[in-house]
């Protein structure tokens, strides 16, 4: 593992220990953001995306959640997607080494929020399923400005943390503790989103 990633990983972990969530910028380079955007567009044009659902039954409720998603699997990932998954697995190994969370697997998908869509306040833990330990969002938006909106809101005990979805920014937080919300944007909002789990 490159030393630069160790520093980034340690920064995220320190923040999570201190406050339950961590944010770092530059997790992806501009070139990586460009390549992942192209991959998302290619998948979308190939009609591989579907409307995201809520709950384990994946019920479609657009008044709660409006994004479209495509699950990313290692066995069908292209080069840039494989590089991202490798980095994610390095982070998962580093968390296990330093925090002893016993992470064993992950779920990850592309997420595209069309203009005006949102995801109401929720918790990333299914009832009777405690497998999700850490939620992560890595934004791949290009030239995102504050006036574009689309912020992530983390609802914390003492305040609300509002996070702009800047390209290359990584947000990680405890899945079973922090409720959060995605606010509407005036342009399409893109990310790679998922969960690190302690079950296979």
Secondary structure, 3 states (H helix, E strand, C coil): CCHHHHHHHHHHHHHHHHHCEEEECCCCCHHHHHHHHHHHHHHHHCCCCEECCECCCCECCCCCECCEEEECCHHHCCHHHHHHHHHHHHHHHHHHHHHCCCCCEEEEEEEEECCCCCEEEECCCCCCCCCEEEEEEEECCCCCCHHHECCEEEECCCCEEEECCCCCCEEEEECCCCEEEECCECCCEEEEEEEEECCC
